[in-house]
Amino acid sequence: MQWTFLMPADDLTGGNRVVATYAKCLQKLGHEVLVVSNAPDKPPLRKWVSTLVRGRWGNLMRMIKPRPGHVANSGVPHKVLPRKRAIVASDLPDADVVVATWWETADWMHELPSNKGLHVHLIQGYEIWIDPSHTPCVHRALRHPNLKIAISHGLRQTIEDKLGPLDMHVVPNAVDLVQFNASPRARNLVPRVGFIYAQAAIKGADVCAAACDLARQKIPNLQVLSFGVDDLLSPQDLPIGTQYFQRPAQNMLAGLYAQCDVWLFGSRLDSFGLPILEAMACRTPVIGVPIGAAPDLLANGGGVLVPSESPQAMADAMVAVLSESPSDWLRRSDLAHTRAHAYSWEDATQRLLGLLQDHAAQARERRSHG
């Protein structure tokens, strides 16, 4: 089959990594794939001025020449429009399937003729979290008739609690099980925890940082590691002595996860929480809040669920896990690894294809009955 994926732009966000991964998996199965996106947004003038005034030369170079996104790095066929605008039929080849990956692309897809493919909306987030002013547009896009696939049960429930039943299916994300893997290991002699740093409040880095400070009251030698894309707004954003890795290379990520005895997930809003799965795949137990896919992923004992917005509860869980016997920690580490490695991107792709076949068969049956 011929597949076309529609993206607003290619960058290094997790959602674009998902698109690139599906595209590669489909190619391996013999499908033809094209990803179509706009050019990256240009930073506003005030961003240029602020960067120059603060002397952040690394940021300036990235603004002048943005790093390639996940799709570009994947090597799959990729068409980039020269400026930001709606993707229209004349931009696309005829295809069997067209996949929207963002609310705007779902609107664009809705206007396409049938020869551009059966419409699939891959719902990777509830976009009103990013900009509430877009709520009417996002809700309109979610109501378009198409095959809707959410990336977690939590995301589907959040959206349908607001909009009512949408006949939405779930195909959970996976991780690259070759990239994210680690050999069995003992817990560190000096305990170390890690979490993702992001400036956006919804990602909950402040919750994780506060939990580390509280845990240090009982484990004074606790080491902290963090990585992320964003600049630190202030040194006080992270616990004292934190090792912060900004934009680490992809081949470093598994090693960073595997350095830690516990990984923290404190998001206030999240559609899935890929770092949970990445850490577990590297044998690192996760302490996380019940957001996104966390309830499903941590249910087997490879981690601990704690209440949202509670640094104290997260700290207490940290102390408990880091105080377990070496054999109990190793068992938890093994459970995390087993859970993550029980489901691959190849499995996810087969689920996607199965839903597509069922949807197409139902459509044919409806047409046959007039």
Summary of the structure (lengths in Angstrom):
residues: 370
radius of gyration: 21.5
end to end distance: 26.5
largest distance: 71.6
contacts: 1197
relative contact order: 0.11
helix: 45%
strand: 16%
